[in-house]
Amino acid sequence: MAIKTVPFQQNRVFGGEDCIVLKSHEDLVIMAFPLHEDTPNFHLSIGDAFNLRNALDEVIKQKYLNAPKGDF
């Protein structure tokens, strides 16, 4: 099980901090907003998680190069 926290500024006007917690559990990715009591956790299949990643890539329009393979 892997857990990753992604902090971000919730609102640029008021300067509040927030975070998203991502956790892998069996064949699911659980996305939680721990600072929001009224927001349920989202349970994404692996395919849905990749779709979310691809959507973020498209919205950001920033592509990163893969590390070259081979001996250096």
C-alpha positions in Angstrom: 0.0 0.0 0.0 1.4 3.4 -1.0 0.3 6.7 0.3 1.0 10.1 -1.3 0.0 13.5 -0.1 -0.3 16.4 -2.6 -0.5 19.8 -0.8 -1.8 22.8 -2.7 -3.1 26.4 -2.1 -6.9 26.1 -2.0 -7.6 29.7 -2.7 -5.2 32.3 -4.0 -7.2 35.2 -2.5 -7.5 33.9 1.0 -4.3 31.8 1.0 -5.7 28.7 2.6 -3.7 25.4 2.4 -5.3 22.1 1.5 -4.2 18.6 0.4 -5.3 15.6 -1.5 -4.3 12.1 -0.2 -3.9 9.3 -2.7 -3.7 5.7 -1.4 -3.4 2.5 -3.3 -5.5 -0.4 -1.9 -5.6 -3.7 -3.8 -6.8 -2.8 -7.3 -8.1 0.7 -6.3 -6.8 4.2 -5.9 -8.5 6.0 -3.1 -8.5 9.8 -3.4 -9.4 11.7 -0.2 -9.7 15.3 0.9 -9.0 15.0 4.6 -9.6 18.6 5.5 -13.2 18.4 4.2 -15.5 16.5 6.5 -18.4 16.6 4.0 -16.5 15.3 1.0 -16.5 11.5 0.6 -13.5 9.5 -0.5 -13.3 8.7 -4.2 -12.5 5.0 -5.1 -11.0 4.9 -8.6 -10.2 1.7 -10.6 -6.7 1.6 -12.0 -8.2 2.5 -15.4 -10.1 5.5 -14.0 -6.9 6.7 -12.2 -5.0 6.6 -15.5 -7.9 8.5 -17.2 -7.6 11.2 -14.5 -3.8 11.4 -15.0 -4.3 11.7 -18.8 -6.9 14.4 -18.3 -4.6 16.4 -16.0 -1.8 16.0 -18.7 -4.2 17.3 -21.3 -5.4 20.3 -19.2 -1.8 21.2 -18.1 -0.4 20.7 -21.6 3.0 20.0 -20.1 4.8 16.9 -21.2 7.8 15.4 -19.4 10.4 13.4 -21.1 10.9 9.8 -20.0 14.3 8.9 -18.6 16.5 7.4 -21.3 17.0 3.6 -21.1 20.3 1.9 -21.2 23.7 2.0 -19.5 25.4 5.4 -18.8 
